[in-house]
Amino acid sequence: MTSLICYNWIDTNEQLAAVCEEAKKANAVALDTEFIRTRTYYPILGLIQLYDGKQVSLIDPTTISDFSPFVSLLADKSTIKVLHACSEDLEVFEHQFKQLPEPMLDTQVMAGFAGVGISMGFAKLVSHYLEVELDKGASRTDWLARPLTEQQLQYAAADVWYLLPIYEKLAEALAKGNWQNAVKEECEAISAKIQRVEDKTKAYKNIANAWRLNQQELAILQVLAKWRIDEAEKRDLALNFVVKEANLFQIAKIQPKHTSQLLEFMHPNEVRIHGKKILWLVEQGKTVQPELYPKLIKRLIDEKGYKYNMQLMLQKLAEIRPLDLAPELVASKRQLNQLFKWFIDGRSQEKMPELLMGWRKPFGEQLLSVLLQN
């Protein structure tokens, strides 16, 4: 970075209200957040960066008590909110303000459809479009500390100062092509995912090696995994700081009756805090009737015809994908897996795979035809 960025430090309710009122006059504003999430379940907001094309504002959430003007800006549909690789920022907004930015456009998504690159980092985009090399020296900052150094503040300001001109260049490039609606759909899908309430009773499926367990062991793992999320939310503690994931698998497998058995593979602090509760949960899992056991978890890779059909779908994808889009943008491996699983599980019309919805549907139908032919 060759020159210092001018910014305003915003740390009062009155300043925030004035900044947000001015930002609403812009067609688009750049947004970013800095937060800490080392031991907590929820992100702790340390700073909000806002650039309306005229002024960079660094907003201090540690001293501001009335965020209603900012929430109003997030909800203002006449002003586009521009972010980059926004999933974590959206989590912050959802947790802190119960309001996601709308409409929202993500420059990482835009860059993919503009042919610049998939999952491109912000620094690379800045280098590509603006020929500026960002100083990332402050990336490991404790954003809750005060005062922040000038280097840290410049780092934070750069994240929005350069974001807006990049957005304008990407928007111009996309306006010449056919993918503007696809970008809009992708960004809306990211927001929808953040707002989706996960079913805690299905959390056991995400535990590593759960597929190795039988149905009775899965019933115990189901109880343990749900409890761990409840405990993490209640204590605002990262999941693995409640009980490590690998330990949940081990508990479901051996079904301990005494805390001494837990001490063989768990940290003494985990056992001291949760040992008796874990033993109780194991007993609860044991009371589940066989007809209510979770189904065995079968890995896709073990399904009959998986590798063969995946290869056919990849060949078809290479044939049908638009030349101006990377194939993994049309259909990622995760989406191909999702389509295959949906196909073998009975093709439920209630929960359609991503490849059979929105802009991807015409491509997904051609990929589905490969499965129907085999």
N, C-alpha and C positions, 0 to 999 in steps of 0.2 A: 504494500500500500504506500503510495508515494506522497499523499497529502492527507492532512487531518480532516475528519468529517465533523462538520458543525452539528451539534445536537442540543436539545433542551432536556434538562433533568426535571422530570415531573414527579413531585412528591406530595402534592396537596389535592384535596377534592376539587377545589376551584380550578386549579391548573388543568386537571384531567378533564373536567367538563368543557373548558374552553378548547382544548386540543381535539376532543372528540367531535365537538360541534363543527370545527373547521374541517376535520377529516371527512365529515359527511358530505361536504361540497365536492369532493373529488370523485371521479368515475371509478378509480381503483386506489386502494391503499395496500402497502406492504406490511405484513405482520410477522412477528417471530416471538418466541418466548425463550427464556433461560430458566432452568429449574434444576432441582436436586432430587435424585431418586436412588439413593444407595441402599438404605435399609427399610424404606417405607413402601407400603402397598400403593399409596397414592403419590403422585408427583407434588413436590412443594415448590410453588411458584416463586422465583427470585427476581425476575425482570420481564417486562413486556416491551418490545420494540415496535414502533409504529412510524411509518413514513407515508405522508400524503402527497408527495411530489414537491412539496415546498419545505416541509420541516420534518426533521427526524426527532422523535420524542422517545426518550428512555423513561419508562413509567415504573416507579418504585412501588410494588404492591405491599411492602412492609410498613408503609406509613399512610397509605390511602385507605379510607374506610368506606367510601361510597363509590362503588364501581358501576352504578346504574348508567351513567353516560357511556361507558365503554361497552356494557352489555347491549345498550341501544344501538351503538355503532355496529357491533357484531351482527345484530339482527336486521340492520338496515339493508333492504334488498336493492336499493338504488346504487350502492357502493360495493364494487367487487373487492373481496378480501383475497390478497395474493400471499401464498405461503410456499415454502419449499420443503418437500418430504415431510408432510404436515401431520402424520398420524399421531406422533407424541404431543405436538402442540394442541391438536384437537382434544386429546385426552385431558390436557391441562384445562382447556376452556370448559369442557364438559363437567369436570370435577369442581372447578373453582366457581364457575358462573352459571352452570346449567344452560349454557347457550353456545352453540357452535356458530362459527362465521358463515354467513350466507348472503349472497352466493359466494362460493369459494373456488378459487382455481389454484392448482398446485403446479409450480413450474417444473418439477421433476416429471410429472405426468405429461405436461405440455411438451417438454423436450423429447420425450419418447415418441410422441406422435408427429413432432416436427422433424424427426430423423436425426436429431443431434446425438442421442444416446439414451439407453434405458438405465434407470436407477442412477442417473448421473448426480454426483455430489455437487453441492453449491459452489465450492471453490473451483471445480472444473468448469462449471457453467460460466462463472465470472471470468475465468481465464479465456474461455472460448469466445465469448461475446465482447468482453470489454478489455481483454489483454491486460488484466490486473491480477497480480499474484497476492492472494490474501495471506495475512499473517495469522496462523492458527495457534500461536503461542499461548493464547489465553483460553483455549478450549476446555481445559480442566479446572476452570475457576470455581470456587465456592460462591455461587451467585446469591447466597443469603448473607454473606459477609458485607459489612459496611465499615469504612467507605471502600468502594471499588476503585481500582487504579485507572489511570487514564488509558493504559494499554487495554485493560479489560473493557472499558467503556467504548473505545474505538472498535474493538472486536465485535461488540454487541451492535453498535451502530451500523457497521459494514453489512451485517446480515440483512438489513432492510434497505440501506442506501443503494446497494447494487441490485437488489431484488427487483425493484420497480422497473428500471430500464431493461433488465433481462426479460421481464414479463412482456413489456411492450414489443420487444423484438420477436419473441415467441408468438405473441398474438398476431403480429403482422405476417409471420411465416405461415401460421395455421389458417389465416384468412384466405390464403391463396390455394388451400387444399380442401380436402373433403372430410376432415376429422374433427372439426370444432364440436359437433354434437357428441362425438365419442369421448372427447376430453371432458366435456361437461358431465356426461354419464359416469365416467371413471371417478371424477372428483365427488360427485354425489354419492357414489358407492362407498368411498372412503369415509365420508361423514356418517352414512347409514350404519356402517360397521361399528363405529365408535358408540353409536346410540343403542346398538343391539344389546339386549340383556341376555347374558349367557346363562344357560341352564346349568346350575351348579351340580345337579345330579349326574351330569354327563362329563364332569371334570376328570373322572377316573380314566377316561379314554385317552387323555393327554399325558398320562404318566408313562414315562419310558418303560418299555418292556412289559406293559400291561397285557400284551397279546400272549405272553408266556403263562398267564394265570388261567386256572379253570374257573368255572362259573361261580362256585362257592367262594373262591378267593377274590373274584371280582366283586362279589356282593360286599365283602369287607372293604376292599379298596374304594368302592363307591362311597361308602359311609365316611371313610377316612379323608378322601379327597374333598368332599363337600365340607366337612368340618374344618379342614385346613383353610379353605377360602373364607368361610365365615369368621374364623379366628383372625385371619390376616386383615379382613375388612374392619373387624371390631377393634383390633389393636393398632391399625394402620402400620402393619409390618409386612415386609416382603415375604412371599410364600416360603422361600427356603430358609428364612429366619424364624419361621414358625416350626416347621419340620422339613428337613431336606427331602426332596422328591424321591431319591433312591431309597430312603428309609421307609417311605410309605409302601413301596413295592415289597420290601423285605418283611414289614409287619404283616401285610396281607398274606404273604407266602408262609411264614412260620406260625402266625396266629399265637403270639406269646400269651402266657398266663401270669407271668411274674415280671416285675420291672427289671430284675436281674438279667433276663433274656434281652431286654431292650438295650441294656448297657454294653452288650457284646458288640453292637454296631452303631449305637447312637451316642452323641455327645452327652456327658452327664447333665449339662444344663437343660438340654431338651427333655431328658428323662425326669429331671427334678420338677420342671414346670408342667409337663404334659403327660408324664408316665401313666399315672392312674387314669386319666381321661382316655388315653389311647387304649389301655386295657379294656375299659368300659365300652369304647367304640367297637373294639374287636368282638366283644360279646354281643353287642347290638347287631353287628353284621352277621353273626352266626345265627341269629334268630330269624333272618330272612327266609321265607319259605321257598323251596326249590322252584316253584312255578313263577316266582318273582325275581329269580336270579337274572342279572344282566346276560345278554348273549355273549358268547365267546367273541373275542376280538380277532378278526382274521385280517392279516396284512394283505394289502392289494397285490403285492409282489408274489404272494403265494396262491393267488386266484388262478384258476385254469384259464389259459389263453392270455394272461395279462401282458407278458412281454411281446408276444406276437401281435396282439391288437394295438399295443402302444406303438410299435414300429410302423404298423400300417397307418395309424393316425398321424404320426410324424411325417410319413411320406405324403399323405394327403394334404397335410398342412403346408408342406413345401410347395405343392402344386397350386393351392388355392389362395395363399396369402397375398395381399396386395404388395406390389414390389416396393412401395414406399413405406412399408411397415415391417419391423423385425418380426419374425415368426412367433417369438415368445411373447410379444405384445398382443398378438391376435389370440394365442392360446398358450398359456404357460403350462409347465409340467403339472403344477397343482391343479389347474383347470381341466387338463386332459384326464388326470386321475379322478377328479370329481365327476366328470362325464362318464367314465368307465364304471365307477362305483354306482352311480345312479342307474346306469343301464343294467348292471347285473343284480341290483337290489329291487328291481321291479318297476322302474320308471315312474315313480310317484309324480303326479301332476301338481301336488301341493307344494313340493320343494324342488323347484327346477334348478338344474346346474347353471352356473354363470354363462357357459357357452351356448345356452339356449335362451338367453335373455338379451334384450337391448341390441346394441350395434353388432355384437358378436353372433347373434342368432343365425344369420345366413351362413356364416362359416361353420358354426357349431352343428347345424343341420347336415352339412356335407361331411363333417367328421363323424356324426352319428350314423350316417349311411354306411360307413366302413364297418361299424359294429353290427349293424343290422344284416349285413351281407355275410357275416361269419357265424 
